[in-house]
Amino acid sequence: MVLATHYEGDPTDNAKAFHKWLKKNNKNELLKGMEYSIMGLGDTSYEQFNEMAVFCDKSLSEMGAKRLYQVGAANAETYTTEDDYIKWR
């Protein structure tokens, strides 16, 4: 997954329903057996840097999914988003 954080830790418009679903179901093991990787797109000028990636990683794990690789964190403030992604990939 590639997940951007909007403003102060909010999901983007196209991720709001997914965010709401995760919040509602994060204590159930609905995703047991699923594997995932997450790359976060954020900006360190905001207090909650890459909050959507952090939140989704925690929620997916709580729901029984298994992370395949460390969560990536791209930083738009330093204009290194592409380089950050390439290093993570």
C-alpha positions, 0 to 999 in steps of 0.5 A: 500500500502507498498511503499519504497523510493529509494535514495533521494525521488525517486520511486523504479523501479517497482513504477516509472509508478505509480509515473508518473501516480499520477503526471499526474493525481493528480488534477483529482478526478479519485479516488473519493470513493476509500479508502487506507492506506499507509506504507512507507519504508524509511531510515532517513539517506536520506534527503527525508525520506519516500518521496514516502509514503508522495507523494502518500498520498497527491496525492491520497487525491487530487484525491478524495481518502479517507485515512483510517489510518495514514501513517506509516513510517518504518526506515531502518537506525535504523533496526526497519522496522519490529517493525515499521510495527507491531506498524502501523498495 
